[in-house]
């Protein structure tokens, strides 16, 4: 007669799989490779692979290091329930003590109370993955509106006096994130009216996403994963083509994690089947009238 599996073993296995899935998804949302996570957490790539597959019985101490590298805490990775909305994640940065239901209500109340009305927002912020057309469309839009065009990555490099690759080499992702927030704050102080090109992963930082949504008219430029890769390759980066299938798979995962946050934008433009000119026109038509007024 077959024996039933021990219920404690079954529950432990389910928890391990849940923690592994949450680590994998959070890593993807932040745009981190497993190698980057290994470097920041001092946990081996092999062990992280086992953890993400749900078969690594990680210690609390190691899980705490992984959580710190992901800019969260071990309790978040160990949540029993596997569903948390974008609204809950964003508002938790502001009011961590509220219940999940109250967090969602509070976020809406905060936006309604403190966010600038769309008709009085004089800045435009373009968000989306690399290859979405932010630089090209942003440059053309700024010229059309006769506004300054600000690439946050350029401000970051100017502040650090080194390239992005050097920043990551010396300070890692946490160092880059600190500079990115400083660059955004400085840009908002310096320009009452401008077009901002934000980094693709800025939406993974609740503080910065809230900052954009309350000070800018935010436009999400989106495309299909294959198009992101093709456009990045045309820019001279051949790395995605070395293993196209894996690159597309990774992009799909990143998009699935970031889409709820990208979707908070005031306007979404799907550039998949549009020319640059058509995409620009779509963005322009959706802007508040006071932004389009250049007099």
C-alpha positions in Angstrom: 0.0 0.0 0.0 1.4 3.3 -1.1 2.2 5.8 1.7 1.2 9.4 1.5 4.0 12.0 1.4 4.6 13.8 4.7 2.6 17.0 4.5 5.5 19.0 6.1 7.8 17.9 3.3 5.2 18.9 0.6 4.7 22.3 2.2 8.5 22.8 2.5 9.0 22.0 -1.2 6.2 24.4 -2.2 7.8 27.1 -0.1 11.2 26.5 -1.7 9.7 26.8 -5.2 7.8 29.9 -4.2 10.9 31.6 -2.8 12.9 30.6 -5.9 10.3 32.0 -8.2 10.2 35.2 -6.2 14.0 35.6 -6.3 14.0 34.9 -10.1 11.2 37.4 -10.8 12.6 40.1 -8.6 16.0 39.7 -10.2 14.4 40.0 -13.7 12.4 43.1 -12.7 15.6 44.8 -11.6 17.4 43.8 -14.8 20.0 41.8 -12.9 21.7 38.7 -14.3 22.4 35.8 -12.0 26.1 36.7 -12.2 25.3 40.2 -11.0 23.2 38.9 -8.1 26.0 36.5 -7.2 28.5 39.3 -7.1 26.3 41.6 -4.9 25.1 38.9 -2.5 28.4 36.9 -2.3 26.3 33.7 -3.0 27.6 31.5 -5.8 25.8 31.4 -9.2 25.4 27.6 -8.8 23.7 28.0 -5.5 21.5 30.8 -6.9 20.5 28.5 -9.8 19.4 25.8 -7.4 17.5 28.4 -5.3 15.7 29.7 -8.3 14.8 26.2 -9.4 13.2 25.6 -6.0 15.6 22.9 -5.0 18.1 24.9 -2.9 17.4 24.7 0.9 19.0 28.1 1.6 19.8 29.3 5.1 18.3 32.4 6.6 21.7 34.1 6.6 22.3 33.5 2.9 18.7 34.5 2.0 19.2 37.7 3.9 22.2 38.5 1.7 20.3 37.7 -1.5 17.4 39.9 -0.3 19.8 42.8 0.5 21.3 42.5 -3.0 17.7 42.7 -4.4 17.0 45.8 -2.2 14.3 44.0 -0.3 14.2 41.9 2.9 14.0 38.2 3.6 10.5 38.5 4.9 9.4 39.8 1.5 11.0 36.7 -0.2 9.3 34.4 2.3 5.8 35.8 1.9 3.4 32.8 1.8 1.0 34.5 -0.7 2.5 34.8 -4.2 0.5 37.8 -5.4 1.3 41.5 -4.8 0.1 44.2 -7.1 2.1 47.0 -8.5 0.0 49.5 -6.4 1.0 47.7 -3.2 4.7 47.6 -4.1 4.7 51.4 -4.9 2.8 52.6 -1.9 4.9 50.4 0.5 7.8 52.7 -0.2 5.6 55.5 1.3 3.5 53.8 3.9 4.8 50.4 4.9 2.6 50.1 8.0 -0.7 49.9 6.1 -2.6 46.7 5.2 -2.5 45.6 1.5 -6.0 46.9 0.9 -5.3 50.2 2.5 -2.0 50.5 0.5 -3.9 50.4 -2.8 -6.4 53.0 -1.6 -3.6 55.2 -0.2 -1.6 55.2 -3.4 -4.7 56.4 -5.3 -5.4 59.1 -2.7 -1.7 60.2 -2.7 -1.7 60.6 -6.5 -5.0 62.4 -6.5 -3.9 64.7 -3.7 -0.3 65.4 -4.5 0.2 64.5 -8.2 0.2 67.5 -10.6 -2.9 67.4 -12.8 -2.0 66.3 -16.4 -2.9 69.7 -17.7 -0.3 71.4 -15.5 2.6 69.0 -16.0 5.2 70.7 -18.2 7.7 67.9 -18.3 7.5 64.8 -20.5 9.3 61.6 -19.3 9.8 58.7 -21.7 10.0 55.2 -20.2 10.5 51.7 -21.6 13.1 49.2 -22.4 16.3 49.9 -24.3 15.4 49.8 -28.0 11.9 51.3 -27.5 12.9 54.4 -29.4 13.2 56.8 -26.4 16.3 58.6 -27.6 15.2 59.0 -31.2 11.6 60.0 -30.4 12.7 62.1 -27.4 15.2 64.1 -29.4 12.6 64.8 -32.1 9.8 65.6 -29.6 12.1 68.0 -27.7 13.0 69.8 -30.9 9.3 70.0 -32.0 8.3 71.4 -28.6 11.4 73.6 -28.3 12.3 72.1 -25.0 15.6 70.8 -23.5 16.1 67.0 -24.1 17.7 65.3 -21.0 19.1 61.8 -21.1 19.4 60.7 -17.5 22.2 58.4 -18.4 24.1 61.4 -19.6 23.5 63.3 -16.4 24.7 60.3 -14.4 27.9 60.0 -16.4 28.5 63.8 -16.0 27.9 63.6 -12.2 30.2 60.6 -11.8 32.7 61.7 -14.4 32.9 58.2 -15.8 31.0 55.9 -18.1 28.1 53.7 -17.0 30.2 50.6 -17.4 32.9 52.1 -15.1 30.2 53.0 -12.5 28.9 49.4 -12.5 32.5 48.1 -12.3 33.4 50.3 -9.3 30.1 50.6 -7.5 27.8 47.9 -8.9 24.1 48.3 -9.4 23.4 49.9 -5.9 25.9 52.7 -6.7 24.4 53.3 -10.1 20.9 53.5 -8.5 22.0 56.1 -6.1 23.4 58.2 -8.9 20.3 57.7 -11.0 18.1 59.1 -8.2 20.4 62.1 -7.7 20.4 62.7 -11.5 16.6 62.7 -11.6 16.3 65.0 -8.6 18.9 67.4 -10.2 17.1 67.3 -13.5 13.7 68.1 -11.9 15.3 71.0 -10.0 17.0 72.4 -13.1 14.2 72.1 -15.6 10.5 73.2 -15.2 9.9 72.2 -18.8 11.8 69.5 -20.6 11.7 66.0 -22.2 13.4 63.3 -20.1 14.7 60.0 -21.3 14.7 57.6 -18.3 16.5 54.3 -18.0 14.6 51.1 -18.8 14.8 49.9 -15.2 13.9 53.1 -13.4 10.4 51.7 -12.9 11.8 49.0 -10.6 12.6 51.7 -8.0 9.3 52.8 -6.3 10.7 56.1 -5.1 11.8 57.2 -8.6 8.7 56.0 -10.4 6.5 57.9 -7.9 8.8 61.0 -8.5 8.2 60.7 -12.3 4.5 60.2 -12.0 4.0 63.2 -9.8 6.2 65.7 -11.7 6.0 64.6 -15.3 3.6 63.5 -18.0 4.9 60.0 -18.4 4.8 58.1 -21.7 5.6 54.4 -22.0 7.1 53.4 -25.4 6.6 49.7 -25.9 7.4 47.2 -28.7 7.7 43.4 -29.2 10.7 41.6 -27.6 12.1 40.8 -31.1 12.1 44.4 -32.0 13.9 45.5 -28.9 16.7 43.1 -29.8 16.8 44.2 -33.5 16.9 47.8 -32.6 19.7 47.4 -30.0 21.7 45.3 -32.5 21.3 48.1 -35.1 22.8 50.4 -32.4 26.0 48.3 -32.5 25.4 46.0 -29.6 25.7 42.4 -30.9 25.5 40.6 -27.6 21.8 39.8 -27.8 22.4 38.1 -31.1 24.9 35.6 -29.6 22.0 33.6 -28.2 18.8 35.1 -29.6 16.4 32.6 -28.1 17.8 33.1 -24.6 17.8 36.9 -25.1 14.1 36.9 -26.1 13.2 34.6 -23.3 14.9 36.9 -20.8 13.2 40.0 -22.3 9.8 38.4 -22.0 10.5 37.7 -18.3 11.7 41.2 -17.7 8.7 42.7 -19.5 6.2 40.5 -17.5 7.7 41.8 -14.3 7.9 45.4 -15.3 4.7 45.9 -17.3 2.5 46.6 -14.3 4.8 49.5 -13.4 5.3 50.7 -17.0 1.5 50.7 -17.3 1.2 53.4 -14.6 2.3 55.9 -17.3 -0.2 58.5 -18.3 0.1 57.4 -21.9 1.2 54.2 -23.6 2.4 54.1 -27.3 2.9 50.8 -28.9 5.6 51.5 -31.5 5.6 47.9 -32.9 4.0 48.6 -36.2 4.6 52.4 -36.4 7.3 54.4 -38.1 9.4 56.8 -36.1 7.2 59.7 -37.5 4.0 57.9 -36.7 5.2 57.1 -33.2 6.2 60.8 -32.7 2.8 62.0 -33.9 1.1 59.5 -31.5 3.0 60.8 -28.6 2.4 64.5 -29.5 -1.3 64.0 -30.0 -1.7 62.5 -26.5 0.2 65.3 -24.7 -1.7 67.9 -22.6 -2.3 71.1 -24.4 -0.2 73.2 -22.1 2.9 71.1 -22.9 2.2 71.4 -26.7 1.9 75.2 -26.3 5.5 76.6 -26.9 4.7 80.3 -26.8 
